[in-house]
């Protein structure tokens, strides 16, 4: 089964109308669908949208990756990944290049699952139980029911005031989430959120690398008062793992990171320096499903908890959930908490009461709604 075409389709679905406060920013419903077709009529779909990097990702797919894999055996995903990775010898192999490789590789896995008629997580070994008791007598009193679902937390957008953040967090909890993540840079937002959701809800904090080391340590000490689950991407640059490790040793709050790292070689640096308490690989940054699968194994070898990063709907969410089923040290997975005015999927993962439930569909487990693609298709993304 040979690859016969690779098409990129840009889709931009606006946020659904709401009486709730409006977030800062835009483009939350953008997708750059990577549609790979074969000479047997099968199609696999990935997504390569990554903010303002999207034009660079598209150019890399068209000019570098497509010539490497066009006409080749579509089911040889590992070999095709290696060809694409090595083709980046002069391109850096990380950042935009890694986003492009990840998007294409995602589509190839979707294609492979459809070819075999099974979900991708089955191709990679199948689900693991999250509570397998090591001792027979304990198993008698524990629930080990296997279900195709993953615990997820509500990742909030950025809002202008603490009161807006608190209201949004409370609304997410009312919809069944047991954990929320803020994207703010101030303590009042944390205080108001904790008061709004109460003590039984996990609250985590992501500042997207806004602080230097001294500022981050001071901020971490303030966060401790509010029982924060983790402090994410606290310093700039996010790949200064020596500084991050020093902060981790001093911080009263667990440190999380990894969303901006690529390949197993980059993650080895995080693990060698013991820079984080919670590892957060992002499937679009790391290099795709197979590379992320390796990272999960590396983390498990060190008993390091993993909370995969994902602030997208569509194929990226589906791919992330497939991988989250495969490792018992994945304790939660990020899912964006906002609503779009249309669903890209006819069928696919469902988010309910703090859980993401996967479908039984082969591949990554979704069916694209072609009418939605047609209605919201655009030629060029607006600036983020």
C-alpha positions in Angstrom: 0.0 0.0 0.0 1.8 3.1 -1.3 1.4 6.8 -0.3 -0.2 8.5 -3.3 -1.0 12.0 -2.0 -0.5 14.4 0.9 -2.9 17.3 1.3 -2.9 20.1 3.8 -6.3 21.6 4.8 -6.6 24.6 7.0 -9.7 24.9 9.2 -10.6 27.6 11.7 -13.7 27.0 13.9 -14.6 30.0 16.2 -15.4 29.7 19.8 -19.1 29.1 20.5 -21.1 32.0 21.7 -21.2 32.2 25.5 -22.3 34.4 28.3 -19.1 33.6 30.2 -16.1 36.0 30.2 -14.2 36.1 26.9 -10.6 34.8 27.0 -7.5 36.6 25.8 -6.2 35.5 22.4 -7.8 33.7 19.5 -7.3 30.8 17.1 -8.3 28.2 19.6 -10.2 26.2 17.0 -7.5 26.1 14.3 -6.5 22.8 12.6 -4.0 22.1 9.8 -5.2 18.7 8.7 -2.6 16.5 7.1 -4.5 14.1 4.9 -2.4 11.2 3.6 -4.1 8.9 0.9 -2.9 5.6 -0.5 -3.2 3.8 -3.8 -5.7 1.4 -2.0 -8.1 4.2 -1.2 -7.4 4.5 2.6 -6.7 7.8 4.3 -5.0 8.8 7.5 -5.4 12.2 9.1 -3.2 14.2 11.4 -3.0 17.8 12.5 0.0 20.2 12.3 -1.4 23.6 13.5 1.0 25.1 16.0 0.1 28.8 16.3 2.2 31.3 14.2 4.5 28.4 13.3 1.8 26.9 11.0 3.2 28.4 7.7 6.6 27.0 8.5 5.2 23.6 9.4 3.2 23.6 6.1 6.3 24.5 4.1 8.4 21.8 5.8 5.7 19.1 5.0 5.4 20.2 1.4 9.0 20.9 0.5 11.0 18.4 2.7 8.9 15.6 4.1 6.6 14.9 1.2 9.4 14.1 -1.3 10.9 11.7 1.4 7.8 9.5 1.8 5.7 9.9 -1.4 5.3 6.6 -3.2 6.7 4.6 -0.3 5.0 1.8 1.8 2.5 3.5 4.0 2.5 0.9 6.7 6.2 1.2 7.5 5.6 4.0 10.0 8.9 3.5 11.9 11.0 3.5 8.8 9.1 6.6 7.4 9.7 8.4 10.6 13.4 7.7 10.4 13.6 9.0 6.8 11.8 12.2 7.8 13.9 12.7 10.9 17.2 12.2 9.0 16.0 14.6 6.3 16.2 17.3 8.9 20.0 17.1 9.0 20.3 20.7 7.9 17.0 21.9 9.4 17.6 21.5 13.1 15.2 18.5 13.7 13.4 20.3 16.5 10.9 23.1 16.7 9.0 23.7 13.5 10.7 20.7 11.9 9.5 18.4 14.7 6.0 19.7 14.5 5.9 18.8 10.8 7.3 15.3 11.4 4.8 14.8 14.2 1.8 15.8 12.1 2.7 13.5 9.2 3.6 10.6 11.5 0.3 11.1 13.3 -1.6 10.7 10.0 0.5 7.6 9.2 -0.6 5.9 12.5 -4.2 6.7 11.8 -3.7 5.1 8.4 -2.0 2.0 9.9 -4.8 1.5 12.4 -7.4 1.7 9.7 -5.5 -0.7 7.5 -5.5 -3.3 10.3 -9.0 -2.4 11.4 -8.0 -1.7 15.1 -7.4 1.4 17.3 -3.8 2.6 17.4 -3.5 1.9 21.1 -4.0 -1.8 20.3 -1.2 -1.7 17.7 1.1 -0.3 20.4 0.3 -3.0 23.0 -3.2 -2.3 24.3 -4.5 -0.6 27.4 -2.9 -0.9 30.8 -4.9 -1.1 34.1 -4.4 2.0 36.3 -4.8 0.0 39.5 -3.3 -3.4 39.2 -2.7 -4.7 42.8 0.7 -6.5 43.1 -0.7 -8.9 45.7 -3.6 -11.3 45.1 -5.4 -10.5 48.3 -5.4 -6.8 47.4 -6.9 -7.6 44.0 -9.9 -9.0 45.7 -10.9 -5.6 47.1 -9.8 -3.4 44.2 -11.7 -2.5 41.1 -9.6 -3.4 38.0 -12.3 -2.9 35.4 -10.8 -2.2 32.0 -12.3 0.9 30.3 -11.2 2.8 27.3 -11.1 6.1 29.1 -8.4 8.5 30.5 -8.6 10.9 33.4 -8.3 14.5 32.1 -8.2 17.9 33.6 -9.7 21.2 32.4 -7.0 23.5 31.0 -8.3 27.0 31.0 -7.6 29.9 28.7 -6.0 33.1 29.9 -8.5 35.7 31.3 -8.1 39.4 32.2 -9.1 39.4 35.9 -9.0 37.0 38.9 -12.8 37.1 39.1 -13.2 35.9 35.5 -10.7 33.0 36.1 -12.6 32.0 39.3 -15.9 31.9 37.5 -14.5 29.8 34.6 -12.9 27.4 37.0 -16.0 27.0 39.0 -18.0 26.3 35.8 -15.6 23.6 34.7 -15.9 21.9 38.1 -19.7 22.1 37.9 -19.3 20.2 34.6 -17.6 17.3 36.4 -13.8 18.1 36.2 -11.9 17.3 39.4 -8.8 19.3 38.3 -8.3 22.7 36.6 -5.2 24.4 35.2 -4.7 28.2 35.1 -2.7 30.1 32.5 -2.2 33.3 34.6 0.8 35.0 36.1 -0.6 36.4 39.4 -1.4 35.2 42.9 -4.8 36.8 43.1 -6.1 34.6 40.3 -4.9 31.6 42.2 -6.5 32.8 45.5 -9.9 33.5 43.8 -9.8 30.2 42.0 -9.1 28.2 45.1 -12.0 30.0 46.9 -14.3 29.3 43.9 -13.6 25.6 43.5 -13.0 24.7 47.2 -10.4 22.4 48.7 -11.4 19.1 47.1 -10.3 20.2 43.6 -6.8 20.0 42.2 -5.5 23.4 40.9 -2.3 23.6 38.8 -0.5 26.6 37.4 1.1 27.2 34.0 3.0 30.5 33.4 4.6 29.6 30.1 8.1 30.5 31.1 7.5 34.1 32.1 9.9 34.2 35.1 13.6 34.1 35.7 14.9 31.7 38.4 14.6 34.1 41.3 11.2 35.3 40.4 10.0 31.7 39.9 11.2 30.6 43.3 9.5 33.5 45.0 6.3 32.8 43.1 6.5 29.1 44.0 6.6 29.9 47.7 3.5 32.0 47.3 1.7 29.2 45.5 2.3 26.8 48.3 -0.3 28.5 50.4 -3.0 27.4 48.0 -2.1 23.7 47.7 -1.2 23.9 44.0 -0.7 20.5 42.3 2.2 21.7 40.1 4.0 24.8 38.8 4.4 24.4 35.0 7.1 25.8 32.7 8.1 28.3 35.4 11.3 29.8 33.9 12.7 31.2 30.7 14.2 29.6 28.7 12.2 26.4 29.3 15.1 24.2 28.2 17.5 25.5 30.8 17.2 22.2 32.7 20.1 23.0 35.1 18.3 26.1 36.4 15.0 24.2 36.4 16.5 21.4 38.5 17.8 24.0 41.0 14.4 25.5 41.2 12.8 22.1 41.7 15.1 21.4 44.7 14.0 24.7 46.3 10.4 24.8 45.4 7.7 23.8 47.9 5.4 23.1 44.9 6.1 20.2 42.3 7.6 21.4 39.1 6.2 20.3 35.7 7.6 20.7 32.2 8.6 19.1 28.9 5.9 20.4 26.4 8.5 22.3 24.4 11.1 19.4 24.1 11.6 17.2 21.1 12.9 13.6 20.6 14.1 11.1 23.1 17.5 12.9 23.2 15.9 16.1 24.4 13.9 14.3 27.1 17.0 12.4 28.2 18.4 15.8 29.2 15.3 16.5 31.4 15.6 13.1 33.0 19.4 13.2 33.6 19.2 16.6 35.3 16.1 15.5 37.4 14.5 18.8 36.3 10.8 18.0 36.9 8.5 16.2 39.2 5.9 15.8 36.5 6.8 15.2 32.8 4.6 16.7 30.1 5.5 15.5 26.6 3.5 17.2 23.8 2.8 14.9 20.9 3.3 17.7 18.3 6.6 18.7 19.8 8.2 15.4 20.6 8.2 13.9 17.1 5.0 11.9 17.0 3.4 8.9 18.6 6.3 6.5 18.4 8.8 9.0 19.9 6.3 9.8 22.7 5.8 6.1 23.4 9.6 5.9 24.0 9.5 8.9 26.3 6.7 7.3 28.3 8.9 4.2 28.7 11.9 6.4 29.8 9.7 8.1 32.4 8.4 4.8 33.7 11.9 3.4 34.1 12.4 6.3 36.6 8.9 6.1 38.2 8.3 9.6 37.0 4.6 10.7 36.8 3.5 11.8 33.3 0.7 14.3 32.4 0.8 14.6 28.6 0.4 18.2 27.4 -2.4 18.9 25.0 -4.3 22.2 24.4 -6.1 21.1 21.2 -9.2 19.2 20.0 -9.2 17.1 16.9 -6.6 14.6 15.8 -4.0 15.8 18.3 -6.4 15.1 21.3 -7.3 11.7 19.8 -3.6 10.7 19.4 -2.7 11.9 22.9 -5.5 9.9 24.4 -4.4 6.7 22.5 -0.9 7.0 24.1 -2.3 7.9 27.5 -3.9 4.5 27.6 -0.6 2.7 27.3 1.3 3.7 30.4 0.3 3.3 34.1 2.4 6.3 35.1 0.2 8.6 33.0 -2.0 9.9 35.8 -3.9 12.7 34.0 -4.0 14.3 30.5 -4.6 17.9 29.5 -7.8 18.8 27.6 -8.8 22.3 26.7 -11.8 23.7 28.4 -13.7 25.8 25.9 -16.3 25.1 23.3 -16.2 25.6 19.6 -19.3 26.4 17.6 -18.9 23.2 15.6 -17.3 19.8 16.2 -14.6 18.7 13.7 -15.6 15.1 14.4 -18.7 13.2 13.5 -17.5 10.5 15.9 -14.6 10.6 18.2 -13.4 11.0 21.9 -16.0 12.3 24.4 -15.2 14.3 27.5 -17.5 13.6 30.4 -17.1 14.2 34.1 -13.3 14.5 34.1 -12.8 11.6 31.8 -12.0 11.3 28.1 -13.7 8.2 26.6 -12.3 6.8 23.4 -14.4 5.4 20.6 -14.0 1.9 19.0 -13.2 3.3 15.6 -10.0 2.0 14.0 -6.9 4.3 13.7 -6.8 7.2 16.1 -10.5 6.7 16.8 -12.4 9.5 15.0 -14.4 10.3 11.9 -14.0 13.8 10.4 -17.2 15.7 9.7 -16.5 16.8 6.1 -19.4 19.3 6.1 -17.7 21.1 9.0 -14.4 21.1 7.2 -16.0 22.5 4.1 -17.8 25.3 6.0 -14.8 26.4 8.1 -12.0 25.8 5.6 -9.7 28.8 5.1 -6.6 29.5 2.9 -4.5 31.3 5.5 -4.6 31.4 9.3 -4.9 34.8 11.0 -2.1 35.7 13.4 -2.5 34.2 16.8 
